[in-house]
Amino acid sequence: MARRLVRALGIEGSDIDWQAVGPPPERSGRLLADTNDVSLIRVEEAIALTTDDSNSLHTLLGFAELKELVPLQPHGVLAMKEAYEQSQGEEVTHLARGVIRSSRAPHDDFKNFRKVHDHHVSISAPDPAIRTIWKQEPHTNGFAVNGELTHNHWQNQMTLFYKPNPGLPRITRAHIIAGPFVSKALESHGIRDGPDTPDLCVGVAKDSAFD
């Protein structure tokens, strides 16, 4: 994400001392300790830090500006060995159902989003700011309510990945995506209208109730 942002801003990446720092609170700590000049941090941490008068940190680019510069952003995935996929299909399907449910719950209800926020975020932010973050996420497709396995999304992700890594072996979506498990999960949960509506929805009902 940081390298894509730098390219979008027209800055030479070779001029930067790149450092992989995490988890997110550690990146904030480096900024406060003045050992890093700039860092990508979570929105809620940026709000908390910039409203704290005890430091001199400033937000250079906010949520909307980042999305404008880098509309398609990298994200985490669930990965497993092929042997596990083949031998533990039922467990993988349960996991896919859980992931989709956990995406829809905070997407649909601020109370759920707030519970997740309070459990995982150690830095406090004002309640109106947290609500603003929640409103921004659905509008920018921050929740994969259908599991996001659409062909266009993954083709674009892989294209962006290979731009800075042209020498790596080429693979296709079919090599890395185990689609049947998400399809089975959507048979239980139903399909939502949205940008990650599956390309092929044969036999899957629209938005049925959760188990």
C-alpha positions, -999 to +999 in steps of 0.1 A: +000+000+000+027+025+009+047+018-023+016+023-044+008+055-026+044+068-033+041+059-070+007+077-072+023+108-057+052+107-082+078+102-056+109+081-063+108+050-040+146+048-041+148+080-021+130+064+008+143+042+037+115+016+037+109-001+071+084-029+077+069-020+111+039-036+129+015-041+144-002-007+139+004+006+174+041+001+169+040+024+138+023+051+159+050+046+186+077+052+161+061+085+150+058+096+186+094+087+193+105+106+162+123+075+148+102+075+117+092+105+096+060+092+079+039+061+084+006+045+073-015+041+104-051+032+110-077+059+107-088+057+143-052+060+155-046+090+132-077+107+147-066+100+183-030+113+176-040+145+158-065+154+185-039+149+213-023+183+221+006+166+237+022+158+203+029+177+171+018+150+146-004+159+117-024+139+092-009+144+057-034+124+038-068+113+052-090+083+044-107+099+013-074+112-001-058+078+002-087+061-016-085+087-044-048+081-049-050+043-045-086+032-053-077-005-053-059-013-021-042-045-011-059-065+016-055-096+037-066-131+027-071-165+043-044-189+031-040-226+036-021-255+021-039-274-007-037-307+013-057-290+042-082-277+017-088-311+003-089-330+036-108-305+057-134-291+033-162-289+059-140-268+083-129-245+055-166-240+045-175-231+081-146-207+081-158-190+049-193-187+065-178-171+096-157-146+076-187-135+056-208-131+087-181-111+104-179-088+074-217-082+073-222-077+110-202-044+113-213-034+078-249-035+089-248-022+124-227+005+141-231-013+175-213-043+160-186-021+145-181-004+178-177-037+196-150-048+172-133-014+174-133-014+212-119-049+214-091-045+189-081-008+191-061+004+222-061+041+213-092+060+222-110+082+197-142+103+200-174+085+194-185+107+165-151+100+148-156+063+151-191+066+136-176+085+107-151+057+101-180+032+101-199+053+075-169+056+053-161+019+051-193+008+033-192+037+009-157+027-001-165-011-002-144-018+029-165-048+038-164-079+016-200-089+023-200-116-004-164-128+002-150-107-027-138-134-052-150-115-083-128-120-114-123-083-121-112-076-085-086-103-084-074-096-119-068-060-109-051-070-077-027-093-096-020-067-122-010-042-095+011-068-078+031-076-109+039-040-118+066-036-092+075-073-093+078-081-131+104-108-126+082-131-104+066-162-119+032-156-134+002-172-119-035-170-126-065-165-103-074-202-107-040-211-092-047-193-059-084-190-054-104-218-038-138-205-049-162-234-040-160-227-002-173-191-006-200-203-030-212-228-004-211-201+023-232-179+002-258-207-002-263-204+035-261-166+039-275-154+006-260-129-018-259-091-012-261-066-040-228-048-042-194-045-059-184-080-048-216-097-060-203-130-074-198-133-112-219-165-112-248-168-088-266-199-101-285-217-074-277-191-046-306-172-031-304-135-025-296-124+011-312-151+032-311-150+070-279-160+089-277-194+105 
